[in-house]
Amino acid sequence: MNLDFTPQEEAFRQEVRSFLKEQLPARLAGKVRTCKRLSKQDMEQWHAILHARGWLANSWPEEWGGTGWSLAQRYIFDVETAMACAPRIVPFGVMMLGPVLIKYGSEAQKQYFLPRILNGSDWWCQGYSEPGAGSDLASLKCAAIRDGDHYVVNGQKTWTTFGHFANMIFCLVRTKKEGKPQEGISFLLIDMNTPGIEVRPIILLDGKHEVNEVFFSDVRVPAGNLVGEENKGWTYAKYLLTHERTNIAGIGASMAAFEWLLHIARAQKKNGRPLAEDPYFAARLARLEIDLENMKTTNLRVLAAAGQGVAPVAESSMLKIRGTEIRQEITALTRRALGPYAQPFISEALDEGFKGAPVGPEYAAPVAVEYFNNRKLTIFGGSNEVQREIITKAILEL
């Protein structure tokens, strides 16, 4: 199996780098590099730049406005944008819902919703997790009862990222109580402006309003917003989660974070010498670099196999586990490198235009927010413990 990129793929890498140099606003790259909070307008700006180039929906087929890129091209794009400190593409519409609609949606749903995802008319959020139904998603209780041409939805969702920005939410709802829990779940598209929906903020450790609780009280949803068949939503949810977990692995983000860690280790001093030259610290850096290279190779093997028509089974779970653990280790080691300068920060320091003086080196300011925010990586998208169960089942069924 040849894991080297072809000359055409290397030429594509140069094309991406040129695009980023010319089109990525320095202000946005600076905010990403220093972990400043991105506003909704910031995210929409990058979304519009990519859409204008035709590079937004890089996992979609060309017939629906996607790039038609190979898996290798998508990998190159993800790595190069992360290394350039570009904002991440908000995943809920483009990377999660879009592929589900393309595979399982009705023709009317595809014709209406896909263009609106691309041009930014709709901002989507994800309604999966509930209190008591996070990693055990099949135990969800948010109910949808058919009433003529509508479903009436009652229940609650939680940890809804960017729900306060969204005008649409794709939801897993229970439409049947009998039988196996997975067999009574449906996939609904719900307008967030419908009467009966309430969004309440959840404030994170860094003072950031990123996630929310969403409550549904007799919310009427047109039956035409049901994706696929009633009670078949578990199939669509698993398909979506495969895309989500691969994205969570964040290989490009880990590569960029590791390069930043190397920069800090060379700048910080211990006993008058760069920290990177300390034997103990250098050994931990080497271990991290080996793990990162192994993960990159595994990802390339998955890409090569997929290019030959071999569908990944447990690979997305493997990448999710190792990818999230590596990202957490990078931020933990970065905090160790900075010592007391990596102390928790004041929330206002993450806002653009903050005038307060940083404590210690300027590059220390974003370290705490990255460390604390990355604690969630091994939990969301299906906890790593659940991913190990998926891998075990896949192996035993071979």
C-alpha positions as semicolon CSV with decimal commas, in nm:
position;residue;x (nm);y (nm);z (nm)
1;M;0,000;0,000;0,000
2;N;0,158;0,326;-0,116
3;L;0,110;0,601;0,143
4;D;0,303;0,868;-0,049
5;F;0,117;1,156;-0,207
6;T;0,117;1,170;-0,585
7;P;0,270;1,464;-0,776
8;Q;-0,085;1,584;-0,846
9;E;-0,168;1,576;-0,474
10;E;0,151;1,766;-0,388
11;A;0,055;2,026;-0,650
12;F;-0,284;2,051;-0,481
13;R;-0,109;2,113;-0,148
14;Q;0,071;2,411;-0,303
15;E;-0,258;2,539;-0,443
16;V;-0,414;2,526;-0,095
17;R;-0,117;2,705;0,060
18;S;-0,136;2,980;-0,202
19;F;-0,507;3,021;-0,142
20;L;-0,457;3,050;0,234
21;K;-0,178;3,303;0,190
22;E;-0,397;3,519;-0,032
23;Q;-0,745;3,471;0,114
24;L;-0,716;3,390;0,486
25;P;-0,762;3,722;0,671
26;A;-0,469;3,789;0,904
27;R;-0,714;3,907;1,172
28;L;-0,892;3,568;1,175
29;A;-0,567;3,370;1,174
30;G;-0,440;3,583;1,461
31;K;-0,751;3,519;1,669
32;V;-0,726;3,143;1,608
33;R;-0,352;3,140;1,690
34;T;-0,408;3,319;2,022
35;C;-0,735;3,138;2,106
36;K;-0,939;3,458;2,103
37;R;-1,311;3,404;2,083
38;L;-1,446;3,388;1,731
39;S;-1,773;3,571;1,682
40;K;-2,054;3,439;1,467
41;Q;-1,955;3,701;1,208
42;D;-1,596;3,568;1,207
43;M;-1,714;3,215;1,138
44;E;-1,956;3,334;0,871
45;Q;-1,678;3,533;0,703
46;W;-1,455;3,226;0,662
47;H;-1,756;3,019;0,554
48;A;-1,829;3,276;0,279
49;I;-1,464;3,288;0,163
50;L;-1,452;2,910;0,123
51;H;-1,792;2,902;-0,046
52;A;-1,685;3,169;-0,297
53;R;-1,385;2,950;-0,390
54;G;-1,605;2,639;-0,409
55;W;-1,409;2,471;-0,130
56;L;-1,660;2,472;0,154
57;A;-1,829;2,133;0,117
58;N;-1,520;1,928;0,044
59;S;-1,688;1,597;0,135
60;W;-1,990;1,651;-0,092
61;P;-2,024;1,531;-0,451
62;E;-1,999;1,797;-0,721
63;E;-2,362;1,754;-0,826
64;W;-2,469;1,909;-0,495
65;G;-2,216;2,189;-0,489
66;G;-1,927;1,998;-0,335
67;T;-1,567;1,979;-0,448
68;G;-1,561;1,616;-0,555
69;W;-1,218;1,592;-0,390
70;S;-1,051;1,263;-0,316
71;L;-0,999;1,160;0,044
72;A;-0,631;1,250;0,011
73;Q;-0,719;1,601;-0,104
74;R;-0,956;1,646;0,187
75;Y;-0,681;1,532;0,425
76;I;-0,432;1,777;0,273
77;F;-0,684;2,062;0,296
78;D;-0,762;1,988;0,662
79;V;-0,395;1,976;0,758
80;E;-0,295;2,290;0,567
81;T;-0,583;2,501;0,698
82;A;-0,507;2,394;1,055
83;M;-0,137;2,472;1,016
84;A;-0,228;2,816;0,877
85;C;-0,453;2,884;1,181
86;A;-0,767;2,914;0,972
87;P;-1,097;2,896;1,162
88;R;-1,246;2,550;1,152
89;I;-1,550;2,505;0,934
90;V;-1,853;2,495;1,164
91;P;-1,934;2,126;1,113
92;F;-2,304;2,087;1,185
93;G;-2,448;2,180;0,847
94;V;-2,160;2,112;0,608
95;M;-1,989;1,808;0,760
96;M;-2,271;1,639;0,953
97;L;-2,617;1,708;0,815
98;G;-2,512;1,758;0,452
99;P;-2,379;1,402;0,399
100;V;-2,688;1,258;0,573
101;L;-2,926;1,448;0,346
102;I;-2,727;1,355;0,036
103;K;-2,748;0,985;0,126
104;Y;-3,090;0,957;0,297
105;G;-3,284;1,281;0,239
106;S;-3,575;1,326;0,000
107;E;-3,523;1,508;-0,326
108;A;-3,722;1,803;-0,191
109;Q;-3,505;1,818;0,123
110;K;-3,184;1,811;-0,080
111;Q;-3,304;2,075;-0,323
112;Y;-3,411;2,308;-0,042
113;F;-3,161;2,260;0,241
114;L;-2,829;2,187;0,071
115;P;-2,801;2,524;-0,111
116;R;-2,897;2,702;0,211
117;I;-2,618;2,524;0,398
118;L;-2,368;2,636;0,135
119;N;-2,475;3,000;0,111
120;G;-2,509;3,042;0,488
121;S;-2,883;3,102;0,494
122;D;-2,922;2,829;0,757
123;W;-2,704;2,787;1,065
124;W;-2,752;2,434;1,201
125;C;-2,698;2,283;1,544
126;Q;-2,715;1,922;1,662
127;G;-2,988;1,784;1,888
128;Y;-2,854;1,448;2,002
129;S;-2,747;1,450;2,369
130;E;-2,997;1,469;2,654
131;P;-2,963;1,455;3,031
132;G;-2,902;1,084;3,088
133;A;-2,861;1,015;2,716
134;G;-2,516;1,128;2,611
135;S;-2,285;0,837;2,545
136;D;-2,588;0,607;2,585
137;L;-2,768;0,789;2,305
138;A;-3,022;0,512;2,245
139;S;-3,187;0,594;2,579
140;L;-3,304;0,938;2,459
141;K;-3,653;1,042;2,566
142;C;-3,733;1,355;2,361
143;A;-4,059;1,243;2,198
144;A;-4,227;1,320;1,867
145;I;-4,591;1,212;1,822
146;R;-4,752;1,218;1,476
147;D;-5,054;1,448;1,457
148;G;-5,184;1,465;1,101
149;D;-4,928;1,644;0,882
150;H;-4,707;1,733;1,180
151;Y;-4,505;1,582;1,460
152;V;-4,551;1,729;1,807
153;V;-4,217;1,734;1,990
154;N;-4,167;1,747;2,367
155;G;-3,844;1,703;2,559
156;Q;-3,497;1,842;2,612
157;K;-3,155;1,844;2,446
158;T;-2,831;1,953;2,612
159;W;-2,473;2,050;2,526
160;T;-2,611;2,201;2,205
161;T;-2,309;2,377;2,056
162;F;-2,389;2,717;1,899
163;G;-2,761;2,659;1,956
164;H;-2,792;3,030;2,039
165;F;-2,668;3,113;1,687
166;A;-2,871;2,850;1,501
167;N;-3,196;2,892;1,316
168;M;-3,225;2,515;1,249
169;I;-3,159;2,199;1,450
170;F;-3,143;1,836;1,338
171;C;-3,284;1,619;1,616
172;L;-3,305;1,258;1,718
173;V;-3,651;1,201;1,863
174;R;-3,837;0,900;1,997
175;T;-4,132;0,802;1,780
176;K;-4,187;0,452;1,922
177;K;-4,145;0,315;2,275
178;E;-4,192;-0,055;2,200
179;G;-3,907;-0,289;2,104
180;K;-3,535;-0,220;2,109
181;P;-3,456;0,143;2,197
182;Q;-3,262;0,195;1,872
183;E;-3,566;0,090;1,666
184;G;-3,791;0,373;1,786
185;I;-3,579;0,677;1,695
186;S;-3,642;0,918;1,407
187;F;-3,442;1,204;1,254
188;L;-3,623;1,541;1,236
189;L;-3,526;1,881;1,097
190;I;-3,670;2,156;1,319
191;D;-3,690;2,533;1,270
192;M;-3,555;2,694;1,589
193;N;-3,802;2,983;1,550
194;T;-4,100;2,748;1,596
195;P;-4,318;2,837;1,897
196;G;-4,242;2,622;2,200
197;I;-3,859;2,617;2,169
198;E;-3,649;2,770;2,447
199;V;-3,269;2,797;2,444
200;R;-3,085;2,840;2,775
201;P;-2,709;2,906;2,792
202;I;-2,453;2,681;2,963
203;I;-2,144;2,883;3,056
204;L;-1,815;2,692;3,036
205;L;-1,512;2,710;3,268
206;D;-1,357;2,985;3,057
207;G;-1,670;3,198;3,080
208;K;-1,757;3,120;2,721
209;H;-2,115;3,076;2,598
210;E;-2,067;2,794;2,348
211;V;-2,318;2,528;2,452
212;N;-2,684;2,534;2,552
213;E;-2,987;2,349;2,675
214;V;-3,280;2,337;2,432
215;F;-3,635;2,270;2,552
216;F;-3,926;2,163;2,331
217;S;-4,284;2,218;2,450
218;D;-4,554;2,103;2,205
219;V;-4,340;2,207;1,909
220;R;-4,514;2,133;1,579
221;V;-4,282;2,013;1,302
222;P;-4,404;1,945;0,945
223;A;-4,396;1,573;0,865
224;G;-4,203;1,661;0,549
225;N;-3,906;1,742;0,775
226;L;-3,865;1,376;0,864
227;V;-3,541;1,246;0,711
228;G;-3,579;0,899;0,562
229;E;-3,822;0,663;0,729
230;E;-3,987;0,691;1,068
231;N;-3,809;0,482;1,337
232;K;-3,499;0,443;1,116
233;G;-3,317;0,743;1,261
234;W;-3,057;0,530;1,442
235;T;-2,915;0,427;1,104
236;Y;-2,883;0,790;0,995
237;A;-2,740;0,891;1,333
238;K;-2,462;0,630;1,310
239;Y;-2,376;0,745;0,959
240;L;-2,349;1,105;1,080
241;L;-2,139;1,006;1,382
242;T;-1,884;0,834;1,157
243;H;-1,820;1,173;0,992
244;E;-1,818;1,353;1,328
245;R;-1,572;1,117;1,496
246;T;-1,325;1,134;1,211
247;N;-1,335;1,514;1,232
248;I;-1,290;1,508;1,611
249;A;-0,962;1,319;1,562
250;G;-0,827;1,657;1,448
251;I;-0,499;1,548;1,295
252;G;-0,436;1,890;1,143
253;A;-0,518;2,062;1,472
254;S;-0,280;1,829;1,658
255;M;-0,002;1,898;1,410
256;A;-0,047;2,275;1,451
257;A;-0,062;2,244;1,831
258;F;0,252;2,030;1,837
259;E;0,442;2,286;1,628
260;W;0,335;2,554;1,877
261;L;0,449;2,334;2,166
262;L;0,791;2,298;2,002
263;H;0,810;2,677;1,967
264;I;0,734;2,722;2,337
265;A;0,979;2,449;2,443
266;R;1,256;2,623;2,251
267;A;1,167;2,965;2,394
268;Q;1,126;2,862;2,757
269;K;1,443;2,824;2,965
270;K;1,535;2,575;3,236
271;N;1,867;2,620;3,413
272;G;1,968;2,864;3,142
273;R;1,902;2,623;2,854
274;P;1,598;2,579;2,628
275;L;1,341;2,348;2,783
276;A;1,350;2,138;2,464
277;E;1,704;2,032;2,562
278;D;1,599;1,901;2,903
279;P;1,628;1,518;2,879
280;Y;1,301;1,445;3,058
281;F;1,100;1,702;2,863
282;A;1,267;1,607;2,534
283;A;1,169;1,242;2,594
284;R;0,804;1,341;2,637
285;L;0,819;1,550;2,320
286;A;0,965;1,254;2,132
287;R;0,691;1,022;2,261
288;L;0,427;1,268;2,149
289;E;0,584;1,309;1,807
290;I;0,597;0,931;1,759
291;D;0,230;0,896;1,857
292;L;0,134;1,178;1,620
293;E;0,327;1,026;1,331
294;N;0,167;0,687;1,398
295;M;-0,178;0,843;1,391
296;K;-0,100;1,025;1,066
297;T;0,013;0,696;0,910
298;T;-0,301;0,518;1,031
299;N;-0,516;0,792;0,882
300;L;-0,334;0,765;0,550
301;R;-0,386;0,388;0,551
302;V;-0,760;0,444;0,604
303;L;-0,763;0,694;0,316
304;A;-0,577;0,454;0,089
305;A;-0,814;0,168;0,175
306;A;-1,121;0,385;0,122
307;G;-0,983;0,492;-0,215
308;Q;-0,983;0,124;-0,311
309;G;-1,345;0,084;-0,204
310;V;-1,285;-0,063;0,143
311;A;-1,535;0,093;0,385
312;P;-1,391;0,178;0,730
313;V;-1,549;-0,024;1,010
314;A;-1,389;0,062;1,343
315;E;-1,125;0,296;1,204
316;S;-1,318;0,616;1,276
317;S;-1,347;0,507;1,640
318;M;-0,973;0,427;1,653
319;L;-0,883;0,766;1,512
320;K;-1,123;0,939;1,750
321;I;-0,964;0,772;2,053
322;R;-0,603;0,833;1,962
323;G;-0,665;1,175;1,811
324;T;-0,838;1,311;2,120
325;E;-0,587;1,159;2,361
326;I;-0,296;1,308;2,166
327;R;-0,456;1,654;2,155
328;Q;-0,510;1,641;2,531
329;E;-0,151;1,533;2,591
330;I;-0,020;1,818;2,374
331;T;-0,211;2,079;2,575
332;A;-0,112;1,915;2,905
333;L;0,256;1,923;2,807
334;T;0,222;2,283;2,690
335;R;0,091;2,381;3,033
336;R;0,381;2,200;3,195
337;A;0,625;2,387;2,970
338;L;0,487;2,724;3,083
339;G;0,467;2,643;3,451
340;P;0,299;2,923;3,657
341;Y;0,234;3,130;3,342
342;A;-0,022;2,870;3,233
343;Q;-0,251;2,958;3,521
344;P;-0,625;3,001;3,458
345;F;-0,707;3,328;3,286
346;I;-0,970;3,595;3,324
347;S;-1,255;3,546;3,079
348;E;-1,225;3,893;2,925
349;A;-0,872;3,814;2,806
350;L;-1,023;3,592;2,538
351;D;-1,216;3,877;2,380
352;E;-1,083;4,071;2,083
353;G;-0,958;4,412;2,191
354;F;-0,876;4,317;2,550
355;K;-0,622;4,572;2,678
356;G;-0,501;4,399;2,993
357;A;-0,136;4,298;3,018
358;P;-0,065;3,923;2,988
359;V;0,103;3,746;3,276
360;G;0,435;3,617;3,149
361;P;0,506;3,560;2,779
362;E;0,230;3,660;2,540
363;Y;0,213;3,309;2,398
364;A;0,113;3,180;2,744
365;A;-0,224;3,356;2,739
366;P;-0,423;3,096;2,536
367;V;-0,280;2,784;2,697
368;A;-0,529;2,746;2,983
369;V;-0,835;2,782;2,760
370;E;-0,701;2,515;2,523
371;Y;-0,623;2,279;2,808
372;F;-0,962;2,308;2,978
373;N;-1,162;2,311;2,653
374;N;-0,989;1,996;2,529
375;R;-1,099;1,800;2,838
376;K;-1,429;1,742;2,655
377;L;-1,269;1,580;2,349
378;T;-1,265;1,227;2,489
379;I;-1,634;1,258;2,586
380;F;-1,829;1,421;2,305
381;G;-1,905;1,246;1,977
382;G;-1,934;0,926;2,179
383;S;-1,700;0,883;2,475
384;N;-1,375;0,697;2,419
385;E;-1,498;0,416;2,643
386;V;-1,791;0,364;2,405
387;Q;-1,554;0,378;2,107
388;R;-1,353;0,092;2,256
389;E;-1,672;-0,113;2,279
390;I;-1,744;-0,039;1,911
391;I;-1,394;-0,153;1,814
392;T;-1,426;-0,471;2,024
393;K;-1,761;-0,561;1,865
394;A;-1,623;-0,498;1,516
395;I;-1,326;-0,727;1,583
396;L;-1,539;-1,004;1,734
397;E;-1,780;-0,996;1,441
398;L;-1,503;-1,041;1,180
